[in-house]
Amino acid sequence: MKRTPIQVVHFDLTSEHIDLHSLLKAAGIVDSGGAGKELVASGVVSVDDLPELRKSAKIRAGQRVKLPGVTIYVQGGAKEQA
């Protein structure tokens, strides 16, 4: 049985969080934020192994986003300064 290779993306976050649909665009998974919204709405995206249907879910450093054939590890993240 032949398996499809999984693409692994390490995304460096430059702020406290990023919206899920924007992450998919910034990581090069989709060509536009609209395409990212459609992908999330289709129900194939999970965050930390839980299905995620919120297009604007806030993704923070340390989280893992998965969809068929792709895993995105979010790392970094700017600390808010008081």
C-alpha angles and dihedrals in degrees: 000000000000118000126209111241116247118231112224118204124189107202120197109215114214097189138037093275145346130215112254096240090049091050091055089054095043091049090053096245093122133019098232143019089248091057088049091053091051092049092052092046090053089068099237097112123090131184117207089348094305121111111253123201098164107104092200097043108149110245116200136187113289096034125119123216119198134187131158108306096356137082120185119198111199114210139169118023129182117262115233112245119219 
